[in-house]
Amino acid sequence: MLTGALPFRGKDLFGQKRAESYTPLPADIPEALREIVVKCLKPDPAQRPQSADEVRVALGRLTAQAVVGTMVS
């Protein structure tokens, strides 16, 4: 868990599912990772990744960018 807390607040599952906001991510989370996490937390299922593989590919790109960035630095 990136935040150390549940992503949504609510006393029950219905309250959590209706949440429009989520626990804020720490400021030191890279923007590219933040975009992936925010997309995964979208309330509308059509706006979320449609498969775990889609998330895996996005994380793989992020990892590749990080490796290239360390090679360039």
N, C-alpha and C positions, 0 to 999 in steps of 0.2 A: 504494500500500500504506500502510495506516495505521500499521503497526508497524515497517516497515523490515525485516521478516523473513517467511519463509514461515509460513502459518497453522498448519500441523501439523508436528510433529517425527516423524521416522521414517526408518529407513535405506532403505526402499523404499516403493513406493506402497501395499502392503498395510498396512505399519506406520502410514503416514499416515492411511489410511482408517479404521483402527481407533482412532485417537486419540480419547480422551474429552475432552481439553483442548486448548486452542489457545494460541498466543502471546498474552500479555495485551495488551489495548489500552491505549494511553496514557490517563492519568487525565483529560486535557483534552478527550477526545472527548465531545461532547454525548450525554446519555443516550438520546435518541431515535435518533441514528445508531448508538450502541452496540447498541441492541435490533435494528436492521435487520441489522447485521453478525453478531451472535450467532445470529440466526435463519438466516442464510445458511450458517453453519458447523455447524449441527446435524448429528450423525452419521446420523440417521434421515431419509432423503429425504422422507418424508411430513410431517416437521416443518419442512422448508425451504420457501421460496417456490416455488411450482409453475411459475413462469415469470419471464422477465426483465421482462415487463410488470408483474408484481406488485411487483417490486423498484423499477421505475421509478416506479410510483404512490406507493409508500412514501417514496421519496426526494423526489418532487415535493411531498408533504405536508410533509416536513421543511423543504424549501426555502421553501414558502409560509409556514410557521410562523416561520421565521427572518426573512423579509421583514416580516411583520406585527409581529414583536417589535422590529425596528429602527424601524418607524414609530411604535410606541407609546412607545419609550424616549425 
